[in-house]
Amino acid sequence: MKAFTYVAPRSVAEVTTLLSQNGSQIKLLAGGTDLLTQIRENRRTVDVVVDVKHIPELNQLSFDPVQGLTIGAAVPCFKIWNNPTVASLYPGLTEAVALIGGIQIQGRATLGGNLVNASPAADSIPALIVHHATCNIAGSHGIRSVPVENFCRAPGQTILQKDELLVSLHLKPPVSGFGAHYLRFIPRNEMDIAVVGAGASVTLDAARTHFQSARVALGAVAPIPLLIPEISAHLAGKAISIDVIDEAAQIAAQAVTPISDVRGTVEQRKHLAKVLTRRALLGACERAGHHFEENR
C-alpha cells in the first residue's frame, strides 16, 4: 500500500479547496469500507485522503414534516435504519440500507459512500430513486441539487466534478397514499452483492384503488441503477390489479440490459427483474393501503 497524506477538515469549504488543489489523486473518506479496501489492495492510487466525518452538514440526520428527510453523506447506515422516524415513514429505504454489508460494516458504511461508489448493484440507489431522492452537491461554484437517478454515469463514475462533494441526500415527506418497498436476490442469505435488486414506490388515490403514480428502479441489470419510466407511464391512472402489475413486471424484463457473470446469467437476471418488480410493486401497494383480494 502506497503512503498517503491524511487530512480531516471541519468545513465543506475546506474540502472543496482541497479537491481543487489536488486533482484526481485525492479521495474522500466517509465510512471507508470501500475506499480503504481499494487502497490496501492497490486497486486505487491516492496521494491525499480527506476524512469528512467531522463536518456538521455531512452528519445531519433530521426530519421535518414540511421539508422532509435530510441524510448527511457521512451518516453511518446503522443510524438510518435504527432511527424510528425513518423506519416508520420510509420503510422502503430502511430495507435497502439494512442490507448494506453486515452489522459491523453498517457501523462505518454510509449511504453517501454507497451512492458515490456508483456500483450498478448498490442496494441503496434503487430505493433512493423510487423515493424521489435528490443529491445536494457542493463545489467551488456553489451548491446544486441533482436527482439520484441522474447521479451515476457508469460503473464507479458519477457526475461529481473534481472540486465537488456529495453533502447530503434529501427525501420529501411521504404523502397520503404513498408506499415503497425494496428487495433483492442474492446467492447467500446475507452479506452478498445483489444478483438483482428492485425498488418500487406508488402513490394511490384516496380510495386506494387506483395508481396516481409509480416508480420502479432496478439494480445489477444495467451499467447504472436503472429507473424504468415506461412502468410509471403504464401504471399512472390505472385500477390496481394483479394483471396490471404483471404487465409492469414484463416491461421491467424487457427494459433491462444485464450481463452474465459469476453471480448470474442474462436470462436469470431478466427473469429476476420480472419477479422482483412484481413483488416490489405488490409490497408498495400494500404499504400504501391497498388490500389485494385476488390470488397473488
C-alpha positions as CSV (number, residue, x, y, z in Angstrom):
1,M,0.0,0.0,0.0
2,K,1.4,3.4,-1.0
3,A,1.7,6.0,1.7
4,F,-0.7,8.9,1.6
5,T,-1.5,12.2,3.4
6,Y,-4.4,12.2,5.8
7,V,-6.5,15.4,6.3
8,A,-9.5,15.9,8.5
9,P,-11.2,19.3,7.6
10,R,-14.0,20.8,9.6
11,S,-16.0,22.5,6.8
12,V,-17.3,21.9,3.3
13,A,-15.3,24.9,2.0
14,E,-12.1,23.3,3.2
15,V,-12.9,20.2,1.3
16,T,-13.8,21.9,-1.9
17,T,-10.4,23.8,-1.7
18,L,-8.5,20.6,-1.2
19,L,-10.3,19.0,-4.1
20,S,-9.5,21.9,-6.4
21,Q,-5.8,21.7,-5.4
22,N,-5.2,18.0,-5.6
23,G,-6.8,16.8,-8.8
24,S,-7.6,13.1,-9.3
25,Q,-5.2,11.8,-6.6
26,I,-7.4,12.9,-3.7
27,K,-10.2,10.8,-2.3
28,L,-12.9,11.5,0.3
29,L,-13.4,9.1,3.2
30,A,-16.8,8.9,4.9
31,G,-17.1,5.3,6.1
32,G,-14.1,4.0,4.2
33,T,-15.5,0.4,3.8
34,D,-14.9,0.6,0.0
35,L,-12.0,3.1,-0.2
36,L,-9.7,1.5,2.3
37,T,-10.0,-1.9,0.8
38,Q,-9.3,-0.5,-2.7
39,I,-6.2,1.3,-1.3
40,R,-4.9,-1.7,0.6
41,E,-5.2,-3.9,-2.4
42,N,-3.5,-1.4,-4.7
43,R,-6.7,-1.1,-6.8
44,R,-6.7,2.7,-6.3
45,T,-3.8,5.1,-6.1
46,V,-4.3,8.0,-3.7
47,D,-2.0,10.8,-2.6
48,V,-4.4,12.5,-0.2
49,V,-7.3,11.0,1.9
50,V,-9.8,13.6,3.2
51,D,-11.8,12.4,6.2
52,V,-15.2,14.2,6.0
53,K,-16.7,12.6,9.1
54,H,-16.1,15.7,11.2
55,I,-18.2,18.1,9.0
56,P,-21.5,19.0,10.6
57,E,-23.5,19.2,7.3
58,L,-22.4,15.6,6.4
59,N,-23.5,14.2,9.7
60,Q,-27.0,15.6,9.7
61,L,-29.9,13.2,10.1
62,S,-33.2,15.1,10.6
63,F,-36.8,15.0,9.6
64,D,-39.2,17.9,9.2
65,P,-42.9,17.3,8.4
66,V,-42.8,20.0,5.8
67,Q,-39.3,19.8,4.4
68,G,-38.8,16.1,4.6
69,L,-35.8,13.9,5.5
70,T,-32.1,15.0,5.2
71,I,-29.4,12.4,5.5
72,G,-25.8,13.7,5.5
73,A,-23.3,11.8,3.3
74,A,-21.3,10.7,6.3
75,V,-24.1,9.3,8.4
76,P,-23.5,5.6,9.0
77,C,-26.1,3.1,7.9
78,F,-27.0,1.8,11.4
79,K,-28.1,5.3,12.4
80,I,-30.5,5.4,9.5
81,W,-32.3,2.1,9.9
82,N,-32.2,2.4,13.7
83,N,-34.0,5.8,13.6
84,P,-37.7,5.2,14.5
85,T,-38.9,8.1,12.4
86,V,-37.1,7.0,9.3
87,A,-38.2,3.4,9.8
88,S,-41.8,4.4,10.2
89,L,-42.0,6.9,7.3
90,Y,-39.5,5.4,4.8
91,P,-39.6,1.6,5.3
92,G,-38.6,1.0,1.7
93,L,-35.4,3.0,2.3
94,T,-34.5,1.2,5.6
95,E,-35.0,-2.1,3.9
96,A,-32.2,-1.2,1.4
97,V,-29.9,0.4,4.0
98,A,-30.1,-2.6,6.3
99,L,-28.8,-4.8,3.5
100,I,-25.5,-2.9,3.0
101,G,-22.9,-5.4,4.4
102,G,-23.2,-6.9,7.9
103,I,-23.8,-5.3,11.2
104,Q,-20.1,-4.4,11.7
105,I,-19.9,-2.8,8.2
106,Q,-23.0,-0.8,8.9
107,G,-21.3,0.9,11.9
108,R,-19.0,2.5,9.4
109,A,-20.6,2.4,5.9
110,T,-22.6,5.4,4.8
111,L,-25.5,6.0,2.4
112,G,-23.5,8.7,0.7
113,G,-20.5,6.5,0.2
114,N,-22.7,3.7,-1.2
115,L,-24.1,6.2,-3.7
116,V,-20.7,7.8,-4.6
117,N,-19.2,4.3,-5.1
118,A,-21.6,4.0,-8.0
119,S,-21.9,0.3,-8.1
120,P,-24.6,-0.9,-10.6
121,A,-25.6,-3.4,-7.9
122,A,-25.8,-1.0,-5.0
123,D,-28.8,-1.7,-2.7
124,S,-29.4,1.9,-1.7
125,I,-29.6,3.6,-5.1
126,P,-32.8,2.0,-6.4
127,A,-34.5,2.7,-3.1
128,L,-33.4,6.3,-3.2
129,I,-34.6,6.7,-6.8
130,V,-38.1,5.4,-6.1
131,H,-38.3,7.8,-3.1
132,H,-37.5,10.8,-5.5
133,A,-34.3,11.5,-3.5
134,T,-32.1,14.4,-4.6
135,C,-28.4,14.9,-4.0
136,N,-27.1,18.1,-2.5
137,I,-23.7,18.7,-4.0
138,A,-21.2,21.4,-3.0
139,G,-18.3,22.8,-5.1
140,S,-16.2,25.8,-5.5
141,H,-19.0,27.4,-7.6
142,G,-21.8,26.8,-5.0
143,I,-24.5,24.3,-4.3
144,R,-26.5,22.3,-6.8
145,S,-29.2,19.6,-6.5
146,V,-29.5,16.6,-8.7
147,P,-32.0,13.7,-8.7
148,V,-30.4,10.5,-7.6
149,E,-31.3,8.8,-10.9
150,N,-29.0,11.2,-12.7
151,F,-26.1,10.9,-10.3
152,C,-24.3,7.8,-11.7
153,R,-22.8,7.9,-15.1
154,A,-21.1,4.4,-15.4
155,P,-19.8,1.8,-13.0
156,G,-17.7,3.7,-10.5
157,Q,-18.3,7.0,-12.2
158,T,-20.6,9.9,-11.1
159,I,-21.5,13.4,-12.2
160,L,-19.3,14.9,-9.5
161,Q,-16.7,17.4,-10.8
162,K,-13.2,17.4,-9.4
163,D,-13.9,20.1,-6.9
164,E,-17.4,18.8,-5.8
165,L,-18.6,16.5,-3.0
166,L,-21.9,15.0,-2.0
167,V,-23.0,16.8,1.1
168,S,-26.4,15.2,1.8
169,L,-29.5,13.4,0.4
170,H,-33.0,14.8,0.7
171,L,-36.3,12.9,0.5
172,K,-39.6,14.7,0.5
173,P,-42.1,13.9,3.3
174,P,-44.3,10.9,2.2
175,V,-47.8,11.9,1.1
176,S,-51.1,10.2,1.8
177,G,-51.4,7.0,-0.2
178,F,-47.6,6.6,-0.7
179,G,-45.9,3.2,-0.2
180,A,-42.5,1.8,-1.1
181,H,-40.7,-1.5,-1.0
182,Y,-37.2,-2.8,-1.7
183,L,-35.9,-6.4,-2.1
184,R,-33.1,-8.2,-3.8
185,F,-32.0,-11.7,-4.8
186,I,-28.6,-12.9,-3.6
187,P,-26.9,-16.4,-3.7
188,R,-26.4,-16.4,0.0
189,N,-28.6,-15.4,3.0
190,E,-26.6,-12.3,3.8
191,M,-23.6,-10.1,3.0
192,D,-23.5,-10.7,-0.7
193,I,-23.9,-8.5,-3.8
194,A,-27.3,-8.4,-5.4
195,V,-27.9,-10.5,-8.5
196,V,-30.8,-8.2,-9.0
197,G,-32.3,-5.6,-6.7
198,A,-35.7,-3.9,-7.1
199,G,-37.3,-0.9,-5.6
200,A,-40.8,0.3,-6.1
201,S,-42.9,3.2,-4.9
202,V,-46.6,4.0,-5.6
203,T,-49.0,6.8,-4.7
204,L,-52.6,5.7,-4.7
205,D,-55.8,7.6,-4.9
206,A,-57.9,8.4,-1.8
207,A,-59.9,5.2,-2.2
208,R,-56.7,3.2,-2.6
209,T,-58.0,1.5,-5.7
210,H,-56.1,3.3,-8.5
211,F,-52.4,4.3,-9.2
212,Q,-51.8,8.0,-9.2
213,S,-48.1,7.5,-9.9
214,A,-45.5,4.8,-9.6
215,R,-41.7,4.3,-9.8
216,V,-39.6,1.2,-10.3
217,A,-35.8,1.1,-10.2
218,L,-33.6,-1.9,-10.6
219,G,-30.0,-2.7,-9.7
220,A,-27.5,-5.0,-11.2
221,V,-29.3,-5.1,-14.6
222,A,-27.6,-2.2,-16.4
223,P,-24.3,-0.2,-16.2
224,I,-26.0,2.1,-13.7
225,P,-29.0,1.6,-11.3
226,L,-32.0,1.8,-13.7
227,L,-35.2,3.9,-13.4
228,I,-37.8,2.5,-15.7
229,P,-40.1,5.4,-16.8
230,E,-42.2,3.1,-19.1
231,I,-43.6,1.4,-15.9
232,S,-44.5,4.8,-14.5
233,A,-46.4,5.7,-17.7
234,H,-48.0,2.3,-17.8
235,L,-49.4,2.3,-14.3
236,A,-50.5,6.0,-14.0
237,G,-54.2,6.2,-13.6
238,K,-54.9,2.5,-13.8
239,A,-57.0,0.5,-11.4
240,I,-54.8,-1.7,-9.2
241,S,-54.9,-5.4,-10.2
242,I,-52.6,-8.3,-10.3
243,D,-52.8,-8.3,-14.1
244,V,-51.7,-4.7,-14.4
245,I,-48.8,-5.3,-12.0
246,D,-47.8,-8.4,-14.1
247,E,-47.8,-6.2,-17.2
248,A,-45.5,-3.8,-15.4
249,A,-43.2,-6.6,-14.4
250,Q,-43.0,-7.7,-18.0
251,I,-42.0,-4.2,-19.0
252,A,-39.2,-4.4,-16.5
253,A,-37.9,-7.6,-18.0
254,Q,-37.8,-6.0,-21.4
255,A,-36.2,-2.8,-20.3
256,V,-33.1,-4.3,-18.5
257,T,-29.7,-4.9,-20.2
258,P,-27.9,-7.2,-17.9
259,I,-24.6,-9.1,-18.3
260,S,-23.7,-12.7,-17.4
261,D,-21.1,-13.0,-14.7
262,V,-20.2,-15.3,-11.8
263,R,-23.5,-14.3,-9.9
264,G,-25.9,-14.9,-12.7
265,T,-26.7,-15.1,-16.4
266,V,-28.5,-12.6,-18.6
267,E,-31.6,-14.9,-18.7
268,Q,-31.6,-15.3,-15.0
269,R,-31.4,-11.6,-14.4
270,K,-34.2,-10.8,-16.8
271,H,-36.4,-13.4,-15.1
272,L,-35.5,-11.9,-11.7
273,A,-36.2,-8.4,-12.9
274,K,-39.7,-9.5,-13.7
275,V,-40.3,-11.4,-10.4
276,L,-38.8,-8.8,-8.1
277,T,-40.6,-5.9,-9.8
278,R,-43.9,-7.8,-9.3
279,R,-43.1,-8.4,-5.6
280,A,-41.8,-4.9,-5.0
281,L,-45.0,-3.3,-6.5
282,L,-47.2,-5.6,-4.5
283,G,-45.4,-4.7,-1.3
284,A,-45.5,-1.0,-2.1
285,C,-49.3,-1.1,-2.8
286,E,-49.9,-2.9,0.4
287,R,-47.9,-0.3,2.3
288,A,-49.9,2.4,0.6
289,G,-53.1,0.9,1.9
290,H,-54.4,-1.4,-0.9
291,H,-55.6,-4.8,0.2
292,F,-55.4,-7.5,-2.5
293,E,-58.3,-9.9,-2.7
294,E,-57.0,-11.7,-5.8
295,N,-54.8,-14.7,-5.8
296,R,-51.2,-13.4,-5.7
